[in-house]
Every structure is written in structure tokens, then in C-alpha cells.
Amino acid sequence: MYTISEYLNDISEHAPQNVDDIVIKNKFYPRGLTEQQIYDYYMGNKRKILNWIGSRPVAFFLVIDGKIVVKRKLKSGPIILNDSNYEELITGRTVSIYVERPDRTDYFIVDIDAGKGINYKEIWEASEIAQKSLYDMGVLNWEKLFTSPYGMHLIGYIKPKLSIGLLRGEIYNLLSNNQNEYLVNIKGRKPGTINFDLSPNYTRSIHMVRHGLTKEGLICDNIASVNMSMTKAGKTI
């Protein structure tokens, strides 16, 4: 068994070592999700993941001895995934991949965060309200990414690039001025409420990669309709 520090120092040689070791076990995977299954999933989705990430630095969420450990740097510096290093850096314990936000950006994220008692249809409806509230942002394209059984990332792509601080302020004002029943940028999940969390809109903040896996081992992908949100949100691998 590796210690956390040994594993992180030797990350490039773990693809995967113990193929039948269970990394995740929960209600979605009652028999467990193994190192081999996770590794095979990421290898099978390499092109889609790399295309979505582009040249942005990434962070790995690794499960080691039952604990989530975040890895944002290698000895050589920030982690930049590409064709030549993908197979070396992705491991059977890389549960999630996140990308890092730059100071100037051409997209924003509203993390739609639901408290206890909220179903996914209500989360979808909140995303529709947020889109309408942000009409004045001149969004060119939207993505609605499943990020957990309790949330979604609403991503709006814009032009030109703006300072992330300025962008965050504009989003906050538009969402707050809409006078809807949703909270805006409040910490924590309050039962029976939905919060429009803007924490992914800070320099060097990180957010989940499309086509990667959530911490539950579910697929982070676009949810195209309310019907899809009720049937395919949280798809297992």
C-alpha cells in the first residue's frame, strides 16, 4: 500500500497497478467501481476530454486510502494535459479532473447548488431562470453540466474576454436584481433552497471537466433538456 505522499510523488507510474481495487463504493456502484474501470473510462474518452480542456491547467481529484486528495502541480509546474502525457498522468484513482480559471476569460459559470429536498427537475428549472436573468451578458453558447446529484454547472460562453472579477460582479448583479426565489452566492447548502454559487468565477478557482467523472463516479456531461435531466442525469459508466 502506498502512502499519499509516495503516490503523489510517483503519479506517472500508476495506470493502474491494482486493477481490481475498489476506488468508489456508493448507492450508484453498490458493488464498487474499480481502478481498471475508471482508467478504461478515461482512456476511452481521451479525445473528448482533451478537446474540452484545451491548454488550461488541470487538477486531479485522486482517491487514496479512501480519501480525496487534490493534485494541482507536478515537480515541473502546473499540470497541462496533452496527447503525449495523458496516459502517463491519468490513473485508476483519478476520479475527477478539474480545470483552472485564468484572470481573463471568455466564459462564466453559475454553480446551481441544491439543498436537501430539491429534485433535479427543480435544478433544471433554476438553470432556465438563471439563463433568462443573464440575457444581457450576450451569451453565444450555453452548457449545462451535471456535476452531482445535487447540482449543475451552467456555463455561458461570451466574447470578448473579460476580467474574471468584472465578470463575476456583472453576473451577481443580474442574478440578484431578478428578484426570484433563489439565493445568490451564499455559502453552504440550505435545505429546501437553490443557490446560484459564483465561486467558480475567481482567478485560479477550479471547476469540473466535461466528460470526466464526479466524485460519485458519475459522468459529467451536458444535460440538453428537462426530460434528459430526469432520465440520464447522473449516468454511471
ABEGO torsion letter per residue (X at the ends): XBBAAAAAAAAAABOBABAABBABBBAABAAEBBAAAAAAAAAAAAAAAAAAAEABBBBBBBBBGGBBBBBABBAAEBBBBBAAAAAAABBAABABBBBBBBABBABBBBBBBBBBGBBAAAAAAAAAAAAAAAAAAGBABBBBBBABAABBBBBBBBOBBBBAAAAAAAAAAAAAAAGBABBBGBBEBBBGBBBBBAAAABBGBBBBBBGBBBAAGBBBBBBABAAAAAAABGBBX
